[in-house]
Amino acid sequence: MTAEAREAGSPEDLAADGERPLDIALLTYKGNPFCGGQGVYVRHLSRELARLGHRVEVIGSQPYPVLDEGAEYADRLSLTELPSLDLYRQPDPFRTPGRDEYRDWVDALEVATMWTGGFPEPLTFSLRARRHLRARRGEFDVVHDNQTLGYGLLGEVGAPLVTTIHHPITVDRQLELDAAEGWQRRMSVRRWYAFTRMQKRVARRLPSVLTVSGTSRAEIVDHLGVRQDRIHVVHIGADTDLFSPDPSVPQIPGRIVTTSSADVPLKGLVFLVEALAKVRTEHPDAHLVVVGKRPEEGPVAQTIERYGLEGAVEFVKGISDAELVDLVRSAQVACVPSLYEGFSLPAAEAMATGTPLVATTGGAIPEVAGRDGETCLAVPPGDSGALAAGLGRLLGDAELRERLGAAGRERVLRHFTWARAAEGTVERYREAIARSAAEEPSRSATAAPRRPAATAASHPTAATATSRSAPPTPGHSAAAPQAPTVVEGANSESRATC
C-alpha cells in the first residue's frame, strides 16, 4: 500500500473506529502475565488493540510478556525483547552478573543500584527503551508506556507518548512503611522505593496519563502532582469469555477463594485469615484457597499457626488460566480483603464467573464491585470482624449468593471488559497524536518519512533487542528475601502464581 493510501485508509484497511490503523509501541518493564498486574494489562490490552485492527509491538523486559495468539490478528501483534540483567530471577535473586554479561553503562547502573538496596528496573528499562525507540524513529504512531515512569522516557522518543499509571506506587511505599518493624526495616523500605521520587518528577511532565479508576485519578493528582486535565480514566476489565459461569463445575461447600500476596501488607490477607477463624465457629466446613505462594514466615504464617488453620488454608500457585477460572467457579464465595487497590482485577474476574463477592471498600474496589447488597457485600478494610460477618452471611444464604452472583456478572459485562478498555485507549491515542501534530506544525516538513517495520536484525540496537511474534516462556521474578515487595503495575494486582 502506498503512503497516501495508508494515510487515507481504504475501507478494507480501516480500524474498527473507521480511522487509519495505528502502529503502537507498548512498553512494559515487567511482563509476566501470571505474576503482577502489568503483564495482565499488557496481555489483554494488546490482544484487544490488535482485534480492533491496530498493529501492536510490545517491547518488554524480563520476565517477558506472554502475548495471546489468534489467527485473526497474528500479523498485527508481536513482541520485542529488550533484556535487562534479570537480577531478581529465580533461583538466584539479587545475583551478581558475570563480567561478560555487562554490555554498557546502563547495565553497570542496574547492578550498582541493586547492590545499594534500590530497585533499578524502572530507570534502566526507560533508558534502554529510549535508545531503542530513537533508533526506530518514524515506525510508530504512538508510544504507550505502562507505568515505567523513568527519566529515559522524557523528551523525544520518536512518537507521541501516552502513559498508564495504575496507581501511585507511593501508596505501596507508605503501607510498607506502616507495616515495617524497626528502623533498619524502615530504612530498607525507603531505599527500595527510592525510584518513586523519579516517578513523581516524570509524571508531572507527562502530556497524557491514563488510569484505571476515579480513585487512582484523585491519588495521582494528590501524590504525584499531575494536573487533572492531563489524566483520563479508562477502566480495565475481565476476560468475560474466559471468566464466565459454568454450572457443570460443582461448588465446594464452605470454599472461599482469594487472590493475594501474603508478603504484601496492602493485600490484607492476614485479616481474611483471622476472619476465617471466626467463620469456622459457625461454619465448620469453611476453608480458604489462596491463589498465591504459601508464606514460610511473617504475619500470615503466624496467624495460620495461632488459630490452628493449617488444614483450612490452602495455597496454590503455577495454575493455568483455565484452572484459575474453575477454582473461582468452585467457590461459594470470593473475597478481596485488600486495604487498598487502584482497581481490582480479582474482583472483576470473580464477579464475571457469577461467584458472589465479599470485598473491602479499600481504594477503588467499590468502583468495581458496586454497592453493598446489590452486587457484592462491602466491608471496611482491615476489619476481620466485618469480613467474618460478610463471609458467614453469604455461606449461610444460598438465595443471596445466587442474586449477588448474577448481579455481579451483569455489572462486569456492562462496565468492565477488555474490549471497552481498548476502545477507550485508542481514543486517547488519537487525541495525543492530534495534540502533538498541533503543537509541532513543522514536524511533517522536517521529520523523516515513516519506514516499514524493521526486523530485529536491521535495528541499530539489535545486539540488545530481539523481535518475534511467538511469545516466550515467561521467566520468574522474585522479591528480596528481606527487601520490600514492589507491587507491579495494574492496581497492584497479582495472581501470585509464579
C-alpha positions in Angstrom: 0.0 0.0 0.0 1.3 3.5 -0.8 1.8 6.0 1.9 -1.0 8.1 0.5 -3.4 5.2 0.6 -2.4 4.3 4.1 -3.0 7.8 5.3 -6.4 7.9 3.6 -7.3 4.4 4.8 -9.1 2.3 2.2 -12.3 0.8 3.6 -10.9 -2.7 3.9 -7.9 -1.5 5.8 -9.6 0.8 8.4 -9.6 0.0 12.1 -12.8 -0.7 14.0 -13.3 3.0 14.7 -13.3 3.8 11.0 -9.9 5.5 11.1 -6.5 4.5 9.9 -4.9 1.7 11.9 -2.2 2.8 14.3 1.3 1.4 14.8 1.6 1.2 18.6 4.7 0.6 20.7 3.5 -0.8 24.1 6.2 -0.7 26.7 6.4 -2.8 29.9 9.4 -3.2 32.2 7.6 -6.2 33.8 5.6 -8.5 31.6 4.8 -11.8 33.3 1.0 -12.2 32.9 0.8 -14.7 35.8 2.6 -12.7 38.4 1.8 -9.0 38.6 -0.8 -6.7 37.1 1.5 -5.2 34.5 1.6 -8.4 32.5 -2.1 -9.0 32.8 -2.8 -5.5 31.5 -0.3 -5.8 28.6 -1.5 -9.2 27.5 -5.2 -8.4 27.3 -4.9 -4.8 26.1 -2.5 -5.7 23.3 -4.8 -8.5 22.1 -7.9 -6.3 22.0 -6.0 -3.5 20.3 -5.0 -5.9 17.6 -8.5 -7.2 17.3 -9.6 -3.6 16.6 -7.2 -3.6 13.6 -4.2 -1.8 15.0 -0.6 -3.1 14.9 0.9 -3.5 18.3 4.5 -4.2 19.1 5.0 -5.0 22.8 8.5 -4.1 24.0 9.3 -5.6 27.3 12.0 -6.8 29.7 12.2 -9.9 31.9 10.0 -11.6 32.9 8.9 -11.2 29.3 5.3 -10.7 28.3 3.3 -13.6 27.0 1.0 -12.5 24.2 -2.2 -14.2 23.2 -2.1 -15.9 19.9 -5.0 -15.6 17.5 -5.2 -16.3 13.8 -7.4 -13.2 13.1 -4.7 -10.8 14.5 -1.5 -12.8 14.4 0.1 -10.4 11.9 -0.7 -7.4 14.0 0.7 -8.4 17.3 4.4 -9.0 18.1 6.9 -9.0 20.9 10.3 -7.3 21.0 12.5 -8.4 23.9 14.6 -5.6 25.5 16.7 -7.6 28.0 17.8 -6.4 31.4 20.3 -8.3 33.5 17.4 -10.0 35.2 18.8 -9.5 38.7 15.7 -10.8 40.6 15.2 -14.1 38.7 14.7 -17.4 40.5 16.5 -19.4 41.7 19.2 -16.7 42.3 17.6 -13.4 43.1 19.9 -10.5 43.8 22.7 -12.2 41.9 25.9 -10.5 40.8 26.3 -10.9 37.0 29.5 -12.3 35.5 31.9 -9.8 33.8 30.9 -11.0 30.4 27.2 -10.1 31.0 27.9 -6.4 31.1 27.1 -4.6 27.8 27.1 -0.9 28.7 26.9 1.7 31.4 23.1 1.1 31.9 24.0 -2.5 33.0 26.5 -1.1 35.4 23.9 1.3 36.8 21.4 -1.5 37.2 23.8 -3.6 39.3 25.1 -0.6 41.4 21.5 0.3 42.3 20.7 -3.3 43.3 23.9 -3.5 45.4 22.9 -0.4 47.3 19.4 -1.7 48.1 17.4 0.1 45.4 15.1 -1.1 42.7 16.7 -0.1 39.4 14.3 -1.6 36.7 12.0 1.4 36.0 15.0 3.7 35.4 17.2 1.3 33.5 14.3 0.0 31.3 13.4 3.5 30.4 17.0 4.3 29.3 17.1 1.2 27.1 13.7 1.9 25.7 14.6 5.4 24.7 17.7 4.2 22.9 15.6 1.6 21.1 12.8 3.9 20.2 15.0 6.7 18.9 16.8 4.2 16.7 13.4 3.3 15.2 12.1 6.9 14.9 9.2 7.0 12.4 8.0 3.4 12.8 5.3 4.1 15.5 2.3 6.5 15.6 2.3 6.4 19.4 4.3 5.1 22.3 2.3 3.7 25.3 4.3 3.3 28.5 2.9 1.0 31.1 3.9 2.7 34.4 7.7 2.7 33.9 7.8 6.5 34.6 11.5 6.6 34.1 13.7 9.5 33.1 14.6 7.9 29.8 11.0 8.5 28.5 11.2 12.2 28.9 11.9 14.2 25.8 11.8 12.8 22.3 11.0 9.1 22.0 10.1 9.1 18.3 6.3 9.4 18.7 3.7 11.0 21.0 3.8 9.4 24.5 0.8 8.1 26.4 1.4 6.7 29.9 -0.7 4.4 32.1 -0.4 4.9 35.8 -2.5 2.3 37.5 -2.0 3.9 40.9 0.9 5.8 42.5 3.5 3.4 44.0 3.9 5.9 46.8 0.7 4.3 48.2 2.5 0.9 48.4 5.5 2.6 49.9 3.5 4.2 52.7 1.7 0.9 53.5 5.1 -0.9 53.6 6.5 1.8 56.0 3.4 1.5 58.2 4.0 -2.3 58.5 7.8 -2.1 58.9 9.1 -3.0 62.4 12.4 -1.3 63.5 14.4 1.5 62.0 16.5 -0.9 59.8 13.5 -2.2 58.1 12.1 1.3 57.5 15.4 2.4 56.0 15.4 -0.6 53.7 11.8 0.2 52.6 12.8 3.8 51.9 15.8 2.8 49.9 13.9 0.2 47.9 11.2 2.7 47.0 13.6 5.5 46.1 12.6 5.2 42.5 9.2 6.7 43.4 10.9 10.1 43.6 11.8 9.7 39.9 8.4 8.6 39.0 6.9 11.7 40.7 9.1 14.0 38.7 8.5 12.2 35.5 4.7 12.0 36.0 4.4 15.8 36.4 5.9 16.3 32.9 3.7 13.8 31.1 1.3 15.2 28.5 -1.2 12.3 28.6 -1.9 10.0 31.5 -4.3 7.1 31.5 -5.5 5.5 34.8 -8.0 2.8 35.7 -10.3 4.3 38.2 -11.5 7.6 39.6 -9.8 6.8 42.9 -6.5 6.4 41.2 -7.0 9.6 39.3 -7.5 11.5 42.5 -4.4 9.9 44.1 -2.3 10.6 41.0 -3.2 14.3 41.5 -2.6 14.2 45.3 0.5 12.0 45.4 2.3 12.8 42.1 1.1 16.4 41.4 -0.1 15.7 37.9 -2.6 18.2 36.6 -6.2 16.9 36.5 -6.8 17.9 32.9 -4.0 15.5 31.8 -5.4 12.4 33.4 -8.1 10.3 31.8 -9.9 7.3 33.3 -10.1 4.2 31.1 -11.5 1.3 33.1 -9.8 -2.1 32.6 -11.8 -5.3 32.8 -12.1 -9.0 32.9 -11.9 -11.5 30.1 -15.6 -12.3 30.2 -15.3 -15.1 27.7 -12.9 -17.0 29.9 -14.3 -15.8 33.3 -17.8 -16.9 32.9 -20.3 -19.1 34.8 -20.3 -22.8 34.2 -23.0 -24.8 36.1 -21.1 -28.1 35.3 -18.4 -27.1 37.8 -19.5 -28.2 41.2 -19.4 -25.8 44.1 -17.4 -26.9 47.2 -19.4 -26.3 50.4 -17.6 -23.7 52.6 -15.0 -22.8 49.9 -13.7 -19.2 50.0 -11.2 -18.1 47.3 -8.9 -15.1 47.1 -6.0 -13.9 45.1 -3.4 -12.4 47.3 0.3 -12.0 48.0 0.9 -12.9 51.6 4.0 -10.8 51.9 2.3 -7.6 50.7 0.6 -5.8 53.6 -1.9 -3.9 51.5 -3.4 -7.2 50.3 -5.0 -7.7 53.7 -4.6 -11.4 53.8 -3.9 -11.6 57.5 -7.3 -10.1 58.2 -9.0 -12.7 56.0 -7.2 -15.5 57.8 -8.4 -14.0 61.2 -11.9 -13.8 59.7 -11.8 -17.4 58.6 -11.1 -18.5 62.2 -14.2 -16.7 63.4 -16.4 -18.0 60.5 -15.4 -21.6 61.3 -17.1 -21.4 64.7 -20.5 -21.3 62.9 -19.5 -22.9 59.5 -17.0 -25.7 60.4 -16.6 -26.6 56.7 -15.4 -23.1 55.8 -11.9 -23.1 54.2 -9.8 -20.7 52.3 -8.0 -21.3 49.0 -5.4 -18.6 48.3 -4.0 -18.1 44.8 -0.5 -17.3 45.8 2.6 -18.6 47.4 2.5 -20.1 50.9 4.5 -17.9 53.3 7.1 -19.6 55.4 7.2 -16.8 57.9 5.6 -13.4 58.6 2.2 -12.2 59.9 0.1 -14.6 57.7 2.1 -17.7 58.6 1.9 -16.7 62.3 -1.8 -16.1 62.2 -2.5 -19.5 60.5 -0.4 -21.2 63.2 -2.0 -19.2 66.0 -5.5 -20.2 65.1 -4.7 -23.8 64.1 -5.8 -23.3 60.5 -3.1 -25.3 58.7 -5.7 -27.7 57.3 -8.2 -24.9 56.5 -6.0 -22.7 54.4 -4.6 -23.9 51.1 -2.2 -22.0 48.8 -2.0 -22.8 45.1 0.5 -21.4 42.5 1.5 -22.1 39.0 -2.0 -22.8 37.8 -3.3 -22.1 34.3 -6.0 -19.6 33.4 -8.5 -22.4 32.9 -7.6 -23.9 36.3 -7.9 -20.5 37.9 -11.4 -20.0 36.4 -12.6 -23.4 37.6 -11.2 -22.7 41.1 -13.2 -19.5 41.3 -16.3 -21.2 40.0 -15.9 -23.9 42.6 -16.0 -21.4 45.5 -19.2 -20.4 47.2 -17.7 -17.0 48.0 -14.9 -15.0 46.5 -13.1 -12.4 48.7 -11.0 -9.3 48.1 -9.7 -8.3 51.6 -7.2 -5.6 50.4 -6.5 -2.5 52.3 -6.2 -0.7 49.0 -6.5 -1.3 45.3 -6.2 1.0 42.3 -8.8 -1.1 40.5 -9.3 -4.8 41.4 -9.0 -7.4 38.6 -9.7 -10.3 41.1 -13.0 -8.7 42.0 -14.0 -8.2 38.3 -12.9 -11.7 37.4 -14.8 -13.3 40.3 -17.9 -11.3 39.5 -17.6 -12.3 35.8 -17.8 -16.0 36.8 -21.0 -15.3 38.8 -19.3 -16.1 42.1 -20.7 -13.8 44.9 -18.2 -11.4 46.3 -17.2 -10.1 49.7 -14.9 -7.1 49.2 -13.5 -4.3 51.3 -14.0 -0.6 50.4 -10.3 0.0 50.1 -9.2 2.3 47.3 -11.1 1.8 44.1 -12.7 -1.5 44.9 -16.2 -0.1 45.3 -15.9 1.4 41.8 -15.5 -2.2 40.5 -17.6 -4.2 43.0 -20.6 -1.9 43.2 -22.9 -1.2 46.1 -23.2 -3.2 49.2 -26.1 -5.6 49.0 -26.7 -5.1 45.3 -23.6 -6.6 43.5 -21.5 -7.6 46.5 -21.2 -7.4 50.3 -18.9 -4.5 51.2 -16.9 -4.2 54.4 -14.4 -1.8 55.8 -10.7 -2.6 55.1 -8.6 -4.0 57.9 -11.7 -5.3 59.9 -11.6 -9.0 60.4 -14.8 -9.0 62.3 -16.7 -7.3 59.4 -15.1 -9.7 56.9 -16.2 -12.7 59.1 -19.8 -11.3 59.2 -19.9 -10.9 55.4 -18.5 -14.3 54.7 -20.7 -16.1 57.2 -23.8 -14.3 55.8 -23.1 -15.5 52.3 -22.1 -19.0 53.3 -25.4 -19.4 55.1 -27.7 -17.9 52.4 -27.9 -19.7 49.0 -30.5 -17.2 47.7 -28.3 -14.2 48.5 -25.3 -15.9 46.8 -27.3 -16.5 43.6 -28.7 -13.0 43.5 -25.3 -11.3 44.1 -23.5 -13.6 41.7 -25.9 -12.8 38.8 -25.9 -9.1 39.5 -22.1 -9.0 39.7 -21.6 -10.6 36.3 -24.1 -8.2 34.8 -22.2 -5.3 36.2 -18.9 -6.5 34.7 -20.5 -7.1 31.3 -21.8 -3.5 31.3 -18.7 -1.7 32.5 -15.5 -3.7 32.7 -14.4 -5.6 29.6 -11.1 -5.5 27.8 -12.8 -4.6 24.6 -14.1 -1.4 26.2 -10.7 -0.7 27.6 -9.1 -1.0 24.2 -11.7 1.3 22.6 -11.2 3.9 25.3 -7.4 3.7 25.0 -7.5 4.2 21.2 -9.5 7.4 21.7 -6.7 8.7 23.9 -4.0 7.6 21.4 -5.7 9.6 18.7 -6.1 12.7 20.9 -2.4 12.5 21.8 -1.4 12.2 18.1 -3.6 15.2 17.2 -2.3 17.3 20.0 1.3 16.5 19.1 0.6 17.5 15.5 -1.0 20.7 16.6 1.9 21.6 18.9 4.5 20.9 16.3 3.1 22.0 12.9 6.5 21.9 11.3 7.1 18.2 12.2 5.7 16.9 8.9 8.1 19.1 6.9 11.2 18.1 8.9 10.6 14.5 10.1 12.0 11.6 8.2 9.4 9.6 6.2 7.8 6.6 8.0 9.8 3.5 7.5 8.4 0.0 7.2 8.6 -2.1 10.3 12.2 -3.2 10.8 13.3 -6.6 11.7 15.4 -7.2 14.8 18.5 -7.8 12.7 18.1 -4.4 11.0 17.8 -2.4 14.2 20.8 -0.4 15.4 20.1 -1.9 18.8 19.8 -5.5 17.6 22.6 -6.5 19.9 20.3 -5.9 22.9 16.8 -6.4 21.5 15.1 -9.2 19.7 11.7 -9.2 17.9 9.4 -12.1 17.3 5.8 -12.8 17.1 5.7 -16.1 19.0 5.6 -15.4 22.8 8.4 -16.8 25.0 8.0 -18.8 28.2 7.9 -16.2 31.0 10.7 -16.1 33.5 10.3 -15.8 37.2 10.8 -12.7 39.3 11.4 -12.6 43.0 11.2 -10.1 45.7 14.2 -9.8 48.0 14.1 -12.2 50.9 14.4 -9.1 53.3 13.6 -6.3 50.9 10.2 -4.7 50.4 7.9 -6.1 47.8 7.4 -4.0 44.7 3.8 -4.4 43.7 3.9 -4.2 39.9 1.6 -2.3 37.7 -2.1 -2.8 37.3 -3.5 -1.8 40.6 -1.1 -3.8 42.5 -2.9 -6.9 41.2 -1.0 -10.2 41.4 -2.2 -13.7 40.5 0.9 -14.7 42.6 1.2 -17.9 40.7 4.9 -17.6 39.8 
